[in-house]
Amino acid sequence: MSTLTSRHQRTRTLALTAGMVLGMAASVLAPQLAHARVTSASKQTLSNNFTPPPEASAEQLQAAERVLTGRYACEFGKSVSVDRSERHAGYFDLKLDRQAWVMKPVVSSTGAVRLEDVKGNALLIQILTKSMVMDRKAGRRLVDGCVHDVQRAAEADLRNSPRPSLFGPAGN
């Protein structure tokens, strides 16, 4: 009778151990499998719902001439890439880390160059000596201190020959 009891206990222990191992494996694999189904379904939905941006206006094309294209070196070792869109004339592709946006140049009364995401999520502001990328919905900067080679040269030029102050000489 003791051999039957010990065999029963071993079988029960083995069954519990196998159940625990299968449960742990399922808890690790199930989210990944569910994510794979959701991702492929969401990509298909995104491609079906994508509408190309409207054709660029003359004002937009004029603003596009002032956009600095290429790589910008940003703070904390990050970088931003701004390239003319191959698919949409007068638009730009902005890339930051794994994020990418289709950007529309917008005329600004301040002289700053503005690139606005066509979906209203991101905004790139380019001034004489630096640029920044903002998350418009969250109201925060995604990255700041981005400098293109042209901006770096402008900053060096300002350092070498500063412009006179609008408020008169310093020290008065």
GROMACS elastic network, one bead per residue, 0.5 to 0.9 nm:
[ bonds ]
;  ai    aj funct       b0    kb
    1     4     6  0.51628   500
    1     5     6  0.63068   500
    1     6     6  0.86937   500
    2     5     6  0.50184   500
    2     6     6  0.60544   500
    2     7     6  0.84188   500
    3     6     6  0.51195   500
    3     7     6  0.59524   500
    3     8     6  0.84167   500
    4     7     6  0.51038   500
    4     8     6  0.60529   500
    4     9     6  0.86198   500
    5     9     6  0.61527   500
    5    10     6  0.86243   500
    6     9     6  0.50105   500
    6    10     6  0.61380   500
    6    11     6  0.85369   500
    7    10     6  0.51115   500
    7    11     6  0.61006   500
    7    12     6  0.84849   500
    8    11     6  0.51326   500
    8    12     6  0.60518   500
    8    13     6  0.85412   500
    9    12     6  0.50123   500
    9    13     6  0.60074   500
    9    14     6  0.84553   500
   10    13     6  0.50397   500
   10    14     6  0.59911   500
   10    15     6  0.84728   500
   11    14     6  0.50649   500
   11    15     6  0.60688   500
   11    16     6  0.85873   500
   12    15     6  0.50786   500
   12    16     6  0.61601   500
   12    17     6  0.85459   500
   13    16     6  0.51372   500
   13    17     6  0.60596   500
   13    18     6  0.85277   500
   14    17     6  0.50804   500
   14    18     6  0.60610   500
   14    19     6  0.84932   500
   15    18     6  0.51298   500
   15    19     6  0.60778   500
   15    20     6  0.86117   500
   16    19     6  0.50199   500
   16    20     6  0.61615   500
   16    21     6  0.86486   500
   17    20     6  0.51181   500
   17    21     6  0.62038   500
   17    22     6  0.86060   500
   18    21     6  0.51246   500
   18    22     6  0.61078   500
   18    23     6  0.84630   500
   19    22     6  0.51565   500
   19    23     6  0.59959   500
   19    24     6  0.85827   500
   20    24     6  0.61314   500
   20    25     6  0.85543   500
   21    24     6  0.52032   500
   21    25     6  0.61672   500
   21    26     6  0.85774   500
   22    25     6  0.50737   500
   22    26     6  0.60647   500
   22    27     6  0.85724   500
   23    26     6  0.50842   500
   23    27     6  0.61416   500
   23    28     6  0.86939   500
   24    27     6  0.50814   500
   24    28     6  0.63288   500
   24    29     6  0.87008   500
   25    28     6  0.52161   500
   25    29     6  0.61066   500
   25    30     6  0.82936   500
   26    29     6  0.51621   500
   26    30     6  0.54818   500
   26    31     6  0.86462   500
   27    30     6  0.56518   500
   27    31     6  0.72085   500
   28    31     6  0.66959   500
   28    32     6  0.74386   500
   29    32     6  0.53466   500
   29    33     6  0.62145   500
   29    34     6  0.86325   500
   30    33     6  0.51757   500
   30    34     6  0.60340   500
   30    35     6  0.84533   500
   31    34     6  0.50327   500
   31    35     6  0.59190   500
   31    36     6  0.85282   500
   32    35     6  0.50367   500
   32    36     6  0.61871   500
   32    37     6  0.88038   500
   33    36     6  0.51083   500
   33    37     6  0.64985   500
   33    38     6  0.87838   500
   34    37     6  0.52722   500
   34    38     6  0.62795   500
   34    39     6  0.85916   500
   35    38     6  0.50408   500
   35    39     6  0.58700   500
   35    40     6  0.85403   500
   36    39     6  0.51677   500
   36    40     6  0.62473   500
   36    41     6  0.85273   500
   37    40     6  0.54866   500
   37    41     6  0.61692   500
   37    42     6  0.85570   500
   38    41     6  0.50914   500
   38    42     6  0.59006   500
   38    43     6  0.84965   500
   39    42     6  0.50844   500
   39    43     6  0.60743   500
   39    44     6  0.85652   500
   40    43     6  0.51729   500
   40    44     6  0.62696   500
   40    45     6  0.86775   500
   41    44     6  0.51799   500
   41    45     6  0.62259   500
   41    46     6  0.86429   500
   42    46     6  0.59986   500
   42    47     6  0.85478   500
   43    46     6  0.50331   500
   43    47     6  0.61625   500
   43    48     6  0.85773   500
   44    47     6  0.52351   500
   44    48     6  0.62316   500
   44    49     6  0.86711   500
   45    48     6  0.50978   500
   45    49     6  0.60963   500
   45    50     6  0.85449   500
   46    49     6  0.51243   500
   46    50     6  0.59328   500
   47    50     6  0.52963   500
   47    51     6  0.87897   500
   48    51     6  0.85143   500
   51    54     6  0.89442   500
   52    55     6  0.88204   500
   52    88     6  0.79308   500
   53    56     6  0.84163   500
   53    88     6  0.75156   500
   53    91     6  0.88002   500
   53   102     6  0.88000   500
   53   104     6  0.89755   500
   53   118     6  0.70859   500
   54    57     6  0.87030   500
   54    88     6  0.87776   500
   55    88     6  0.76748   500
   55    89     6  0.73298   500
   55    90     6  0.78684   500
   56    59     6  0.80650   500
   56    60     6  0.58234   500
   56    61     6  0.63658   500
   56    88     6  0.82994   500
   56    89     6  0.66762   500
   56    90     6  0.54119   500
   56    91     6  0.74555   500
   56   104     6  0.83232   500
   57    60     6  0.50430   500
   57    61     6  0.62430   500
   57    62     6  0.86224   500
   57    90     6  0.81908   500
   58    61     6  0.50836   500
   58    62     6  0.61963   500
   58    63     6  0.87035   500
   59    62     6  0.50996   500
   59    63     6  0.63182   500
   59    64     6  0.86610   500
   59   106     6  0.80584   500
   59   107     6  0.71785   500
   60    63     6  0.50684   500
   60    64     6  0.61164   500
   60    65     6  0.89355   500
   60    90     6  0.67720   500
   60    91     6  0.86078   500
   60   104     6  0.75184   500
   60   105     6  0.57444   500
   60   106     6  0.60665   500
   60   107     6  0.69721   500
   61    65     6  0.67028   500
   61    89     6  0.84498   500
   61    90     6  0.54032   500
   61    91     6  0.85099   500
   61   105     6  0.77720   500
   62    65     6  0.55619   500
   62    66     6  0.76660   500
   62    90     6  0.89063   500
   62   105     6  0.88199   500
   62   107     6  0.83323   500
   63    66     6  0.57409   500
   63    67     6  0.72660   500
   63    90     6  0.89262   500
   63   105     6  0.58307   500
   63   106     6  0.63005   500
   63   107     6  0.56883   500
   63   108     6  0.86370   500
   63   113     6  0.74035   500
   63   114     6  0.85146   500
   64    67     6  0.54194   500
   64    68     6  0.88811   500
   64    90     6  0.62972   500
   64    91     6  0.75950   500
   64    92     6  0.85210   500
   64   104     6  0.82799   500
   64   105     6  0.56214   500
   64   106     6  0.81187   500
   64   107     6  0.89570   500
   64   113     6  0.86606   500
   64   115     6  0.88692   500
   65    68     6  0.83363   500
   66   113     6  0.69956   500
   67    82     6  0.86415   500
   67   105     6  0.78666   500
   67   113     6  0.66601   500
   67   114     6  0.84435   500
   67   115     6  0.83660   500
   67   126     6  0.78941   500
   68    71     6  0.89517   500
   68    82     6  0.74886   500
   68    83     6  0.86253   500
   68   126     6  0.83468   500
   68   148     6  0.73083   500
   68   150     6  0.77905   500
   68   151     6  0.89381   500
   69    72     6  0.85887   500
   69    81     6  0.74699   500
   69    83     6  0.52504   500
   69    84     6  0.71331   500
   69    92     6  0.86574   500
   69   148     6  0.83514   500
   70    80     6  0.82916   500
   70    81     6  0.55658   500
   70    82     6  0.52295   500
   70    83     6  0.59422   500
   70   148     6  0.76243   500
   71    79     6  0.68111   500
   71    80     6  0.57811   500
   71    82     6  0.64958   500
   71    83     6  0.85925   500
   71   147     6  0.85198   500
   71   148     6  0.65129   500
   71   149     6  0.84505   500
   72    78     6  0.87333   500
   72    79     6  0.55621   500
   72    80     6  0.51063   500
   72    81     6  0.62190   500
   72    82     6  0.79737   500
   72   131     6  0.83436   500
   72   146     6  0.54701   500
   72   147     6  0.50566   500
   72   149     6  0.75811   500
   73    77     6  0.72658   500
   73    78     6  0.64638   500
   73    80     6  0.67046   500
   73    81     6  0.89501   500
   73   145     6  0.79469   500
   73   146     6  0.52674   500
   73   147     6  0.53510   500
   73   148     6  0.66420   500
   73   149     6  0.88216   500
   74    77     6  0.61521   500
   74    78     6  0.50654   500
   74    79     6  0.51142   500
   74    80     6  0.71310   500
   74   131     6  0.85672   500
   74   132     6  0.84104   500
   74   143     6  0.69447   500
   74   144     6  0.63085   500
   74   145     6  0.51850   500
   74   147     6  0.62475   500
   74   148     6  0.89700   500
   75    78     6  0.60106   500
   75    79     6  0.80093   500
   75   143     6  0.71133   500
   75   144     6  0.62108   500
   75   145     6  0.53984   500
   75   146     6  0.65648   500
   76    79     6  0.89434   500
   76   143     6  0.87303   500
   78    96     6  0.79474   500
   78    97     6  0.77088   500
   78   143     6  0.77828   500
   78   146     6  0.84900   500
   79    95     6  0.85796   500
   79    96     6  0.66007   500
   79    97     6  0.76076   500
   79   143     6  0.86632   500
   79   146     6  0.72986   500
   80    94     6  0.71062   500
   80    95     6  0.57305   500
   80    97     6  0.76996   500
   80   133     6  0.87112   500
   80   143     6  0.86980   500
   80   146     6  0.74358   500
   81    93     6  0.78638   500
   81    94     6  0.56873   500
   81    95     6  0.51292   500
   81    96     6  0.67934   500
   82    92     6  0.65409   500
   82    93     6  0.57415   500
   82    95     6  0.66687   500
   83    86     6  0.86745   500
   83    91     6  0.88201   500
   83    92     6  0.55119   500
   83    93     6  0.52699   500
   83    94     6  0.67027   500
   83    95     6  0.87469   500
   84    87     6  0.89580   500
   84    88     6  0.84464   500
   84    89     6  0.79284   500
   84    90     6  0.75199   500
   84    91     6  0.62554   500
   84    93     6  0.61459   500
   84    94     6  0.89114   500
   85    88     6  0.54661   500
   85    89     6  0.65672   500
   85    90     6  0.74704   500
   85    91     6  0.54679   500
   85    93     6  0.54209   500
   85   102     6  0.76979   500
   85   103     6  0.87376   500
   86    89     6  0.70820   500
   86    91     6  0.85614   500
   86    92     6  0.84021   500
   86    93     6  0.86881   500
   87    91     6  0.85117   500
   88    91     6  0.56539   500
   88    92     6  0.79349   500
   88   102     6  0.88803   500
   89    92     6  0.83759   500
   90   104     6  0.73026   500
   90   105     6  0.76607   500
   91   102     6  0.67670   500
   91   103     6  0.56657   500
   91   104     6  0.50666   500
   91   105     6  0.68315   500
   91   115     6  0.88246   500
   92   101     6  0.82267   500
   92   102     6  0.57826   500
   92   104     6  0.65103   500
   92   105     6  0.78694   500
   92   115     6  0.80697   500
   93   100     6  0.69536   500
   93   101     6  0.58057   500
   93   103     6  0.60206   500
   94    99     6  0.82590   500
   94   100     6  0.55503   500
   94   101     6  0.52133   500
   94   102     6  0.64183   500
   94   103     6  0.66925   500
   94   117     6  0.88175   500
   94   124     6  0.86781   500
   95    98     6  0.71797   500
   95    99     6  0.57554   500
   95   101     6  0.66072   500
   96    99     6  0.52601   500
   96   100     6  0.64037   500
   96   101     6  0.88579   500
   96   133     6  0.88904   500
   96   142     6  0.88611   500
   96   143     6  0.86670   500
   97   100     6  0.81286   500
  101   117     6  0.60700   500
  101   118     6  0.78859   500
  101   119     6  0.84883   500
  101   121     6  0.85826   500
  101   122     6  0.75050   500
  102   116     6  0.82531   500
  102   117     6  0.57147   500
  102   118     6  0.61526   500
  102   119     6  0.82798   500
  103   115     6  0.54497   500
  103   116     6  0.51326   500
  103   118     6  0.58228   500
  103   119     6  0.88027   500
  103   122     6  0.82734   500
  103   123     6  0.80450   500
  103   124     6  0.85398   500
  104   114     6  0.81277   500
  104   115     6  0.52537   500
  104   116     6  0.51398   500
  104   117     6  0.62098   500
  104   118     6  0.62807   500
  105   113     6  0.73751   500
  105   114     6  0.57151   500
  105   116     6  0.63683   500
  105   117     6  0.89760   500
  106   113     6  0.71854   500
  106   114     6  0.53313   500
  106   115     6  0.60986   500
  106   116     6  0.70005   500
  107   110     6  0.89704   500
  107   111     6  0.81840   500
  107   112     6  0.83083   500
  107   113     6  0.70273   500
  107   114     6  0.69312   500
  108   111     6  0.57479   500
  108   112     6  0.60161   500
  108   113     6  0.65350   500
  108   114     6  0.68106   500
  109   112     6  0.76595   500
  110   113     6  0.86220   500
  111   127     6  0.76309   500
  112   125     6  0.66294   500
  112   126     6  0.57043   500
  112   128     6  0.77919   500
  113   124     6  0.80212   500
  113   125     6  0.58102   500
  113   127     6  0.65072   500
  114   123     6  0.70103   500
  114   124     6  0.57940   500
  114   126     6  0.64455   500
  115   122     6  0.83593   500
  115   123     6  0.56905   500
  115   124     6  0.50093   500
  115   125     6  0.65931   500
  115   126     6  0.83300   500
  116   119     6  0.83354   500
  116   120     6  0.67285   500
  116   121     6  0.79927   500
  116   122     6  0.61822   500
  116   124     6  0.65700   500
  116   125     6  0.87530   500
  117   120     6  0.50590   500
  117   121     6  0.58418   500
  117   122     6  0.50744   500
  117   123     6  0.60806   500
  117   124     6  0.84862   500
  118   121     6  0.78508   500
  118   122     6  0.85294   500
  119   122     6  0.80483   500
  120   123     6  0.78804   500
  120   135     6  0.89173   500
  120   136     6  0.69496   500
  120   137     6  0.77135   500
  121   134     6  0.83958   500
  121   135     6  0.58653   500
  121   136     6  0.53515   500
  121   137     6  0.59230   500
  121   138     6  0.86477   500
  122   133     6  0.68913   500
  122   134     6  0.56165   500
  122   136     6  0.55174   500
  122   137     6  0.79396   500
  122   142     6  0.87917   500
  123   132     6  0.81860   500
  123   133     6  0.55875   500
  123   134     6  0.50461   500
  123   135     6  0.65483   500
  123   136     6  0.65202   500
  124   131     6  0.69402   500
  124   132     6  0.56631   500
  124   134     6  0.63143   500
  125   130     6  0.85456   500
  125   131     6  0.54470   500
  125   132     6  0.54768   500
  125   133     6  0.65215   500
  125   134     6  0.80361   500
  126   129     6  0.80699   500
  126   130     6  0.62082   500
  126   132     6  0.67650   500
  126   133     6  0.89459   500
  126   146     6  0.88574   500
  127   130     6  0.56188   500
  127   131     6  0.60209   500
  127   132     6  0.89682   500
  127   151     6  0.82522   500
  128   131     6  0.82944   500
  128   150     6  0.87308   500
  128   151     6  0.59740   500
  128   154     6  0.68637   500
  128   155     6  0.78026   500
  129   146     6  0.89300   500
  129   147     6  0.69756   500
  129   148     6  0.84442   500
  129   150     6  0.83686   500
  129   152     6  0.65170   500
  129   153     6  0.84557   500
  129   154     6  0.62782   500
  129   155     6  0.55188   500
  130   144     6  0.81849   500
  130   145     6  0.58097   500
  130   146     6  0.55122   500
  130   148     6  0.74114   500
  130   151     6  0.61756   500
  130   152     6  0.79993   500
  130   155     6  0.87646   500
  131   143     6  0.88780   500
  131   144     6  0.66339   500
  131   145     6  0.60931   500
  131   147     6  0.62509   500
  131   148     6  0.81853   500
  131   151     6  0.87513   500
  132   141     6  0.71667   500
  132   142     6  0.77383   500
  132   143     6  0.58045   500
  132   145     6  0.61964   500
  132   146     6  0.58651   500
  132   147     6  0.88454   500
  133   140     6  0.88954   500
  133   141     6  0.59473   500
  133   142     6  0.55081   500
  133   143     6  0.53943   500
  133   144     6  0.64932   500
  133   146     6  0.84321   500
  134   137     6  0.88856   500
  134   138     6  0.85934   500
  134   139     6  0.70940   500
  134   140     6  0.57523   500
  134   142     6  0.52416   500
  134   143     6  0.71155   500
  134   144     6  0.84518   500
  135   138     6  0.55614   500
  135   139     6  0.56862   500
  135   140     6  0.54551   500
  135   141     6  0.59716   500
  135   142     6  0.61044   500
  136   140     6  0.69710   500
  136   141     6  0.85079   500
  137   140     6  0.81593   500
  138   141     6  0.87215   500
  141   144     6  0.66647   500
  143   146     6  0.73790   500
  147   150     6  0.80441   500
  147   151     6  0.58323   500
  147   152     6  0.61934   500
  148   151     6  0.51481   500
  148   152     6  0.62054   500
  148   153     6  0.87308   500
  149   153     6  0.62641   500
  149   154     6  0.86686   500
  150   153     6  0.51709   500
  150   154     6  0.62674   500
  150   155     6  0.87287   500
  151   155     6  0.61522   500
  151   156     6  0.86185   500
  152   155     6  0.51603   500
  152   156     6  0.63098   500
  152   157     6  0.86704   500
  153   156     6  0.50938   500
  153   157     6  0.61434   500
  153   158     6  0.86643   500
  154   157     6  0.50053   500
  154   158     6  0.62129   500
  154   159     6  0.86458   500
  155   158     6  0.50920   500
  155   159     6  0.62310   500
  155   160     6  0.87116   500
  156   159     6  0.50280   500
  156   160     6  0.62328   500
  156   161     6  0.86376   500
  157   160     6  0.51457   500
  157   161     6  0.60647   500
  157   162     6  0.77684   500
  158   161     6  0.52090   500
  158   163     6  0.70375   500
  159   162     6  0.57824   500
  162   165     6  0.88497   500
  164   167     6  0.86100   500
  164   168     6  0.75153   500
  164   169     6  0.75809   500
  165   168     6  0.54997   500
  165   169     6  0.65684   500
  165   170     6  0.79201   500
  166   169     6  0.85603   500
  167   170     6  0.82003   500
  168   172     6  0.80812   500
  169   172     6  0.67684   500
